Amino acid sequence: MFSLMHSSSVLGVEGKEISVEVDIANGLPQVSVVGLPDPAVRESVERVRAAIKNSGFAFPLERITVNLAPADLRKEGTAFDLAIAAGILTASGQLEAKPFEQSMLIGELSLNGDIRPVPGVLAMIEQAKRSGIRKVLLPLANAKEAAWITEMELYAVTHLKELLTQHKGSEAWSDIRFDAAASRQLASAAAAEEHAVDIGDYSDVYGQQQAKRALLIAAAGKHNILFAGPPGTGKTMMIRRLPGILPPLTEEEALEVTKIYSAAGKLSTDAKGLIRIAPFRSPHHTISAGGLIGGGSVPKPGEVTLAHHGVLYLDELPEFSRTVLEVLRQPLEDGIVTIARSRAVFHFPARLMLAVSFNPCPCGYAGHETAEKRCSCSDSAIAKYKSKMSGPLLDRIDIQLEVPRPIEREGNAEIPAEMSSSRMRQLVLEARTRKERRDEELGLKPGARLSGTSLRRSILMKKEAFELLDHALTVLNISMRAYDRILRLARTIADVEGSDCVEDVHVAEAIQYRRLDI
């Protein structure tokens, strides 16, 4: 007696269809799971055995072989429990096989037959749709997440005995079909409430006009940014307000980010819908290289992938291990993380804004001394402190700015009106709209990052601006990577100013942001 079920697994952040083959033959009662299962999959035998018995079914006292295909791919997790149980019940004749045809089964079993949620469902459902499968049985707790993949029939199960049906074909399990369209509408209605997260407003920040303009430009063009300065100048506070001026994610971006968090097991089952706020990740300086870019025997997303379409903030950059910092080079350049293992190569998306801040020395006051606070660091200590930041890494940061202490007001002088986060967000949206319209006119893919000759040809630039940029290349001895980044930054500044043409004043401002190159 043979049965075939379809299930799924997650490799990296993408779903992978897994065929669950069950064969029941005469022999000593035992269950063998083959197909490179990990311990969690091998232990599913005991969970399935108890769940079948406690749901009112009979567990076959024969030789049972379960094969997870493709057999050369390592399987991990508990998402196969439901498919294995259904395969055993159909192979033993206790369930009809017809309703399971062209269906995907996902879910973990408890010992009493309850169906528990599993991570990575969004990626699994997306893979099922690409494979031509339109019917999915999954835990009720995962149904809202799965509903964001359209044109799918979702059946939300809470217990194994709900698979028992006397109907056939499309009418099977009609009483447990999940209303995906209604779920999407409710989630959209709750989106406004979710976006109204209070992270502080830039109007509360006194002074620091240049730093706030730098953050505005960085948000408009998704440029990497660095703040250096003594303690207490507001570096961390201003960067943590950065998500407040970023526009909501597009539908495509929201789906990508939600799929990443689902695969990483960081998506709450109480989530109201897709993640529409740009992610903001701020790992501690003790993080490992694997934690930053992803790792493990079957790699999971790291912090750079969790910050996809958002911001990765590294506070006190020199406190991070240099080995950890150097692994950022490829993701910042290519927008993707590649992790090779003996059996497979995994690719994780990593298009992010890198924001970093640090003090000028270990004590924080070198070059910014006052009568009360003097620098106590030796030259060797300062050199060792700054050696954590390599030239190639700094070369990939477009905006490098010193943040001084705010200038004190004199007497009863009025405080100038500060620009609010809402106004800055509006300027960011306008700048991004101009770029999208320009890319469309040039026939470029949205978000395309050009370089070299193609970049210079795509930008309308005055002769004086090109001459100034070429002069900076010679005088400042900047790299060609920095040359391209200054050019992109100047284009963003022109977009913020509402100019169709890049002028020399835009190039001059872009150059002066490269403080560590000057």
C-alpha positions in Angstrom: 0.0 0.0 0.0 1.5 3.3 -1.2 0.5 6.9 -0.7 2.0 10.2 -1.9 1.6 13.6 -0.2 3.0 17.0 -1.0 4.6 19.1 1.7 7.3 21.8 1.8 10.4 23.0 3.5 12.4 26.3 3.7 15.9 26.6 2.3 17.3 30.0 3.1 14.3 32.2 2.6 12.8 30.2 -0.3 10.3 27.4 -0.2 11.1 23.9 -1.5 8.5 21.4 -2.4 9.0 18.0 -0.7 7.2 14.8 -1.7 6.3 12.6 1.2 6.1 9.0 0.1 4.6 6.4 2.4 4.8 2.6 1.9 3.1 0.1 4.2 4.3 -3.6 3.8 4.1 -6.8 5.7 6.9 -7.2 8.3 7.8 -6.4 11.8 6.1 -3.2 13.1 8.5 -0.4 12.6 8.7 3.1 11.0 11.7 4.2 9.0 12.1 7.8 7.8 14.6 8.2 4.9 15.7 11.1 2.7 18.3 12.9 4.9 16.0 13.8 7.8 17.4 15.8 10.7 16.6 14.8 14.4 13.4 16.9 14.4 12.1 15.0 11.4 13.1 11.6 12.7 11.4 12.3 16.0 8.2 13.0 14.0 7.5 9.3 14.1 6.6 9.3 17.7 4.6 12.5 17.4 2.7 11.0 14.5 2.1 7.7 16.2 0.6 9.3 19.3 -1.4 11.9 17.3 -3.0 9.2 15.1 -4.0 7.0 18.1 -5.3 10.0 20.2 -7.4 11.2 17.2 -9.5 8.0 17.0 -7.5 6.3 14.2 -5.5 3.1 14.3 -1.8 3.1 13.8 -0.8 0.3 11.4 1.2 -2.5 13.1 3.2 -3.2 9.9 6.5 -2.1 8.3 6.1 1.6 7.3 8.7 3.4 5.2 8.5 7.2 4.8 10.7 8.8 2.1 11.2 12.5 1.8 12.1 13.4 -1.8 14.4 14.7 -3.2 16.4 12.3 -1.1 19.7 14.2 -1.5 18.4 17.4 0.2 18.7 17.7 3.9 15.3 18.1 5.6 14.8 19.9 8.9 11.9 21.1 11.0 8.5 19.9 11.9 6.4 21.0 8.9 6.2 17.4 7.5 4.2 16.0 10.5 0.8 16.5 9.0 1.8 15.1 5.6 3.4 12.0 7.1 0.3 11.4 9.2 -2.1 11.8 6.2 0.2 9.6 4.2 0.0 6.8 6.7 -3.8 7.1 7.1 -4.4 7.1 3.3 -2.0 4.2 2.7 -3.8 2.2 5.4 -7.2 2.9 4.0 -8.5 5.0 6.9 -8.7 8.2 4.8 -9.7 8.7 1.1 -6.8 9.5 -1.1 -8.7 11.6 -3.7 -9.1 14.8 -1.7 -5.3 15.0 -1.1 -4.5 15.0 -4.8 -2.7 18.2 -5.8 -2.8 19.4 -2.2 0.0 20.6 0.0 0.0 19.7 3.7 2.0 21.8 6.3 1.9 21.6 10.0 3.4 20.2 13.2 1.4 17.6 15.3 1.1 17.6 19.0 0.6 14.2 20.8 -3.2 14.7 21.1 -3.6 15.5 17.4 -3.6 19.3 17.5 -2.0 21.1 14.6 0.6 23.6 15.6 2.0 26.5 13.5 5.4 26.3 11.8 7.8 29.0 10.5 8.3 29.9 6.9 4.7 29.3 5.7 4.7 32.3 3.4 7.7 31.0 1.4 6.1 27.5 1.3 2.8 28.8 -0.1 4.6 30.9 -2.7 6.5 27.8 -3.8 3.2 25.8 -4.0 1.7 28.4 -6.3 4.8 28.3 -8.6 4.5 24.5 -8.7 0.9 24.6 -9.8 -0.6 23.5 -6.4 -3.7 25.5 -5.5 -5.0 23.7 -2.4 -3.1 23.9 0.9 -4.0 22.4 4.3 -2.2 24.3 7.1 -2.5 25.3 10.8 -5.1 27.8 11.6 -2.5 30.0 13.3 -0.6 30.3 10.0 -3.7 31.0 7.8 -3.6 34.8 8.0 0.0 34.8 6.9 -0.7 32.4 4.0 -3.7 34.5 2.9 -1.4 37.1 1.3 -0.6 34.7 -1.5 -3.5 35.2 -3.8 -5.3 32.6 -6.0 -4.9 29.8 -3.4 -7.4 27.6 -1.6 -6.5 27.5 2.1 -7.9 25.0 4.5 -7.2 25.9 8.2 -7.0 22.8 10.3 -6.8 22.7 14.1 -6.9 18.9 14.7 -5.9 15.8 12.8 -9.5 14.3 12.9 -10.7 17.2 10.7 -9.1 15.4 7.8 -11.8 12.7 8.1 -14.4 13.3 5.4 -16.9 11.3 3.4 -16.9 13.8 0.5 -14.6 13.7 -2.6 -13.1 16.3 -4.9 -13.6 20.0 -4.5 -16.2 19.6 -1.7 -13.8 18.0 0.7 -13.1 20.0 3.9 -15.5 22.8 2.8 -16.3 23.5 6.4 -12.7 24.4 7.2 -11.9 26.5 4.2 -10.3 29.8 5.2 -11.7 33.1 3.8 -8.4 34.5 2.5 -10.0 37.6 0.8 -11.7 38.7 4.0 -8.5 38.2 5.9 -6.6 40.4 3.5 -9.2 43.2 3.8 -9.1 43.2 7.6 -5.3 43.3 7.6 -5.3 46.3 5.2 -7.8 48.1 7.4 -5.4 47.6 10.4 -2.3 48.7 8.4 -2.7 52.4 9.3 -2.8 51.6 13.0 0.3 49.4 12.7 2.2 52.2 10.9 1.5 54.7 13.6 4.4 53.5 15.8 5.9 56.4 17.9 9.6 56.4 17.4 10.1 60.1 18.1 10.1 63.1 15.8 13.0 65.1 14.3 11.3 68.3 15.4 12.3 67.3 19.0 16.0 67.4 18.1 17.5 70.7 18.8 20.0 72.0 16.3 22.0 69.5 14.2 20.6 70.8 10.9 23.4 69.4 8.8 23.0 65.9 10.4 19.3 66.0 9.8 19.7 67.0 6.2 22.2 64.2 5.7 19.6 61.7 7.1 17.0 63.2 4.7 19.3 62.6 1.7 20.3 59.2 2.9 16.6 58.1 3.2 15.8 59.6 -0.2 18.5 57.7 -2.0 19.0 54.7 0.3 22.6 55.8 1.0 24.8 54.4 3.7 25.5 56.9 6.4 28.1 57.4 9.2 28.0 59.7 12.2 31.2 60.4 14.2 31.4 62.6 17.2 31.7 62.9 21.0 29.1 61.3 23.4 25.9 63.1 23.9 25.6 64.9 20.5 22.5 62.9 19.5 24.0 60.4 17.0 22.1 57.4 18.2 18.9 59.3 18.8 18.8 60.8 15.3 19.6 57.5 13.6 16.9 55.7 15.6 14.3 58.2 14.3 15.3 57.3 10.7 12.4 54.8 10.1 10.0 57.7 10.7 11.0 59.4 7.5 11.1 56.2 5.3 8.1 55.6 3.1 6.0 52.5 3.6 7.1 49.4 1.8 5.6 48.7 -1.6 3.4 45.6 -2.0 6.3 43.7 -3.5 8.8 44.8 -0.9 6.4 44.0 2.0 5.9 40.5 0.7 9.7 40.0 0.4 10.3 41.3 4.0 7.5 39.3 5.5 8.7 36.1 3.8 12.2 36.7 5.3 10.8 37.1 8.8 8.5 34.1 8.3 11.5 31.9 7.2 13.5 33.2 10.2 10.7 32.3 12.6 10.4 35.9 13.7 6.9 36.6 12.4 4.3 36.6 15.1 1.1 34.5 14.6 -0.8 37.6 15.8 0.6 39.8 12.9 -2.2 41.8 11.3 -0.8 41.5 7.8 2.3 42.0 5.7 5.2 44.0 7.2 4.8 47.4 5.7 7.2 49.4 7.9 10.8 49.4 6.8 12.8 47.1 9.1 15.2 48.6 11.6 17.8 46.2 13.0 20.4 47.2 15.7 22.5 44.2 16.7 24.7 44.2 19.8 28.5 44.6 19.1 29.1 41.0 20.5 27.3 39.5 17.4 29.2 36.9 15.4 29.8 36.9 11.7 27.2 34.1 11.3 24.7 36.1 13.2 25.3 39.2 11.0 25.1 37.6 7.6 23.4 34.2 8.4 24.7 30.8 9.0 24.2 27.3 10.3 24.3 23.8 8.8 21.2 24.8 6.9 21.7 28.6 6.8 19.1 31.0 8.3 18.8 34.7 7.6 21.2 37.0 9.5 20.8 40.6 10.5 21.7 42.0 7.1 18.9 40.0 5.5 16.4 40.9 8.3 17.2 44.5 7.4 16.3 44.0 3.7 14.6 47.1 2.4 15.3 48.8 5.7 18.1 50.0 8.0 21.0 48.1 9.7 22.3 50.2 12.5 25.7 49.5 14.0 26.2 51.6 17.1 29.8 52.1 18.3 31.2 50.6 15.1 34.8 50.1 16.5 33.5 47.8 19.3 32.5 45.2 16.7 35.0 42.6 15.7 36.9 43.5 12.6 36.2 40.0 11.2 32.5 40.6 11.7 32.6 44.0 10.0 34.5 42.7 6.9 31.8 40.3 6.0 29.6 43.3 5.2 31.6 44.2 2.1 29.9 41.9 -0.4 26.3 42.5 0.9 26.8 46.3 0.7 28.1 46.1 -2.8 25.9 43.4 -4.4 22.8 43.6 -2.2 22.9 39.8 -1.7 24.5 37.4 0.7 25.9 34.1 -0.7 26.6 31.3 1.7 28.1 28.1 0.4 27.7 24.7 2.0 28.8 21.3 0.8 25.4 20.3 -0.6 24.0 23.7 -1.7 24.6 27.4 -2.1 22.2 29.7 -0.4 21.3 33.3 -1.5 19.8 35.8 0.9 18.6 39.3 -0.2 20.3 42.2 1.5 19.4 45.5 -0.1 19.7 47.8 2.9 20.8 51.1 4.3 23.8 50.8 6.6 23.9 53.4 9.4 26.8 53.5 11.8 28.0 55.8 14.6 31.1 55.9 16.7 33.2 58.1 19.0 36.5 59.6 17.9 38.4 57.6 20.6 37.7 55.0 23.3 37.0 57.7 25.9 35.0 59.7 23.3 36.6 63.2 23.6 39.6 63.3 21.2 39.4 66.5 19.3 36.3 67.6 21.2 37.7 68.5 24.6 36.2 70.9 27.0 37.4 72.4 30.3 35.5 69.6 32.2 36.2 66.7 29.9 39.7 65.9 28.5 40.8 63.0 26.3 42.8 60.4 28.3 43.6 58.1 25.4 47.1 57.5 24.1 47.9 57.7 20.4 48.4 54.0 20.2 45.0 53.4 21.8 43.3 55.7 19.3 45.0 54.1 16.4 44.0 50.6 17.6 40.4 51.8 18.1 40.2 53.2 14.6 41.9 50.2 13.0 38.6 48.2 13.3 37.2 50.4 10.5 39.0 49.3 7.3 39.3 51.5 4.2 37.3 49.2 1.9 34.4 49.3 4.3 34.4 53.1 4.8 34.7 53.4 1.0 31.2 51.9 0.8 29.6 54.5 3.1 28.3 57.4 1.0 27.7 60.0 3.8 30.4 60.4 6.4 29.7 63.2 8.8 31.0 64.6 12.0 28.3 65.5 14.5 29.5 68.3 16.9 27.9 69.4 20.1 24.9 71.7 19.5 25.7 75.4 19.7 24.2 77.0 22.8 21.6 79.7 22.5 22.5 83.2 23.6 20.3 84.8 26.2 16.6 84.7 25.3 17.2 84.0 21.6 14.3 82.1 20.1 14.7 78.5 19.1 14.5 78.2 15.3 11.7 76.0 14.0 12.8 72.5 13.5 11.9 70.4 10.5 9.4 67.6 11.5 9.6 63.9 10.5 6.4 64.2 8.5 7.9 67.0 6.4 11.1 65.1 5.9 9.1 62.0 4.9 7.2 64.1 2.3 10.5 65.3 0.8 11.8 61.7 0.7 8.7 60.5 -1.1 9.0 63.3 -3.7 12.6 62.5 -4.3 12.0 58.8 -4.7 9.1 59.5 -7.1 11.4 61.6 -9.3 13.9 58.8 -9.4 11.3 56.2 -10.2 9.9 58.3 -13.0 13.4 58.9 -14.4 14.2 55.2 -14.3 11.0 54.4 -16.1 11.8 56.9 -18.9 15.3 55.4 -19.3 13.8 51.9 -19.4 15.7 50.9 -16.2 14.5 48.3 -13.8 13.2 49.9 -10.5 15.9 50.1 -8.0 18.7 49.4 -10.5 22.2 50.4 -9.4 24.3 51.4 -12.4 28.0 52.0 -12.3 30.8 53.3 -14.5 30.0 54.7 -17.9 26.3 53.5 -17.8 25.8 55.5 -14.6 27.3 58.7 -16.0 25.3 58.4 -19.2 22.0 57.9 -17.3 22.5 61.2 -15.3 21.7 64.6 -16.8 24.7 66.6 -15.5 26.1 70.0 -16.3 29.6 70.4 -17.6 30.8 72.3 -14.5 29.6 69.6 -12.2 31.5 66.9 -14.1 34.6 69.0 -14.0 34.3 69.5 -10.3 33.9 65.8 -9.8 36.9 64.9 -12.0 38.9 67.5 -10.1 38.0 65.8 -6.8 39.0 62.5 -8.2 42.5 63.8 -8.8 43.0 66.1 -5.7 41.4 63.9 -3.1 42.7 60.7 -4.5 39.4 59.0 -4.1 38.6 55.5 -5.5 36.5 54.9 -8.5 33.9 53.3 -6.2 33.8 56.5 -4.2 33.5 58.4 -7.5 30.4 56.5 -8.5 28.9 56.8 -5.0 29.5 60.6 -5.0 27.8 60.8 -8.4 24.8 58.9 -7.1 24.7 61.0 -4.0 24.8 64.2 -6.1 21.8 62.9 -8.1 19.9 62.2 -4.9 20.6 65.7 -3.6 19.3 67.2 -6.9 16.2 65.1 -6.5 15.7 66.4 -3.0 16.1 69.9 -4.4 13.6 69.2 -7.2 16.2 69.7 -9.9 16.2 67.6 -13.1 19.9 68.4 -13.7 22.8 67.8 -11.4 24.7 71.0 -10.9 28.1 71.8 -9.4 26.5 72.8 -6.1 25.0 69.3 -5.7 28.4 67.7 -6.5 30.1 70.0 -3.9 27.7 69.0 -1.2 28.1 65.3 -2.0 31.9 65.7 -1.9 31.9 67.4 1.5 29.9 64.5 3.0 33.0 62.3 2.4 34.6 63.7 5.5 36.9 60.7 6.1 38.2 60.9 2.5 39.1 64.6 2.7 
